Amino acid sequence: MFTSMLFIVPAIVLVGFVLPLWLVLHYVTVWRQQKRSGCVDDAALSEIESVARRLEDRIATLERVLDTEDPAWREKA
């Protein structure tokens, strides 16, 4: 009887207290990391957006130059 209590009591403590506490702390950490990565993602998205706008401006400039030099360049391509 005493030896079975040596295994049952720690198992109850583990399942009743330690595992729920570990789960809560684990997911709190995950949620905090997700909040931080969201800020980084917003900054990266805004940088990508600005790069895309600059590239669109460059393409428009190149098209204007090509239209000036050779108006039929679109038909050749």
N, C-alpha and C positions, 0 to 999 in steps of 0.2 A: 504494500500500500504506500509506504513512504517513498519508494523508488519511482512509482508512477506519478506521485505528486512533484517530484523533481523535474519531470518533463512537462506536466500539464500547466503548472503555474507560470513558468517562463513562456510557454506557448500562448497562454491567455494574455500575458503582458505584451508580448510581441504583436499579436493580432489586434488587441484592443487599444493599444496606445502608440506603439512605435510605428507600425505600418501606416496608420492614418496620418500621424504627424509627418512622416517622411513624404507621403503623397502630397499633402498640403504644401509643405516647404518646396518640394520639387516643382509643382505647378506654379507657385508664386514666382520662383526663379525663371521659369519658362515665360511667363507673362511679362516679366520685367524685360527680358531679353527681346521679346517681340516688340515692346514699346520702343526700345532703343533702336532696333533695326528699322522700324517704321520711319524714324526721323532721318536716318541715313538714306533710305530709299527715296524719300521726298527730295532730298538734296541731289541725289544722283539723277532722278527724273527731271528736275529742273535744269541740270547741266546738259543732259541729253537733248532736252527741248531747245536750249539755246544753240547747241551745235547743229541741230537739224535746221533751225531757222537760218543760221549762217550759210549752211550748205545750199539751202533753197535760194538764198540771195546770190550765191556764186553761180548756180545753174542759170538763174534768170539773167545775170550779167553775161555769161558765156553765150546764151541764146541770142541776146541782143547784138553782141559782137558778130556772131555768125550770120545773123539776119542782115547786118550792115555789109559784111564782106561778100557773102554769097546767099542771096535770097532763096535760092532753090536747094539749100542744103538739107532741108527736111525731106524733100522728095527723093534725094539721093540715098538717104540712109535706110 
